[in-house]
Amino acid sequence: MARQSTLGSVLVLTLCLAATVASETDLVIRLDDRQSDGEKECAVFLLKARLGDSDTEVPHQCQDMVRSYLEEEGEKLNVKKECSSFLLNGELNNIQGWMPPPECEDYIASYMEDGQYETDVRVALSAARSYLQSIFPTEGVDAVVFDIDETCLSNLPYYRVHQYGVEKFQKAVFNEYVAQSKQPVMKAALALYQELLQNNWAIIFITGRDEEARSYTSKNLRDAGYESWAELILRQPEEEHDSAVLYKSNRRAALEKKGYRIRASIGDQWSDLEGLSPGMRSFKLPNPMYYIF
């Protein structure tokens, strides 16, 4: 964890802690040459206190610095709690139509980049796997419906440079990115897909992308390892103004009329899972970056 603070001249504190062991050997202190000996002493005291290596009272000359530090840490903790609660309620669909608050950008970035997001996706798809393994599918009949974006393919490279969803969504810019067919694979989703394919499940993709995106969507899917599917459904011009719930549920109902038996739907949005014919089970993947009606 890196922390920067200003006290008179430039004061830079860098605290490098191993994942499971914290010791003085893990500590790196960089102090500007322009700092006084007192400032350096306070920096060392504060870092040792972070490691629980100081059982003395705060030196008098360091009290202002420590007070400022604790106030800043308290503010960060409050923001973290608020962002955690906001995004949890977004995942539960208690809050709808949301955009990530600007003050939550760092929290979302940490969640997406530090491994927790990948773990949560893997656990959700493991639950889907456990359920689907209990079924003996009839080939060409029993189907699993997958969303694509943030379910099978990741847009994290795009959102990484667009403030993790804080920046207002620009469809034209996003479409240019998608047209490159370079979205990385969601590894846990690909593993589940491959297992289902080997066991004669019908794999159906329903995406909110427009029909004009079919060629580069197909290419990206195949390049990522999704080699074949029973259906790849994209939004048609006459469906342009339909909500995501209406569009996807109508398409699932049409699939059932064709003879498919939808056993599960998997997606990162509630609009992937709500409405008509969602299947016997639905599995919601996390997505703290955007909400689609």
Secondary structure, 3 states (H helix, E strand, C coil): CEEEEECCCEEEEEECCCCCCCCHHHEEEEECCCCCHHHHHHHHHHHHHHCCCCCCCCCHHHHHHHHHHHHHHHHHHHHHHHHHHHHHHHHCCCCCCCCCCHHHHHHHHHHHHCCHHHHHHHHHHHHHHHHHCCCCCCCCCEEEEECCECCCECCHHHHHCCHHHCCCCCHHHHHHHHCCCCCCECHHHHHHHHHHHHCCCEEEEEEEEEHHHHHHHHHHHHHHCCCCCCEEEEECHHHCCCCHHHHHHHHHHHHHHCCCEEEEEEECCHHHCCCCCCCCEEEECCCCCCCCC
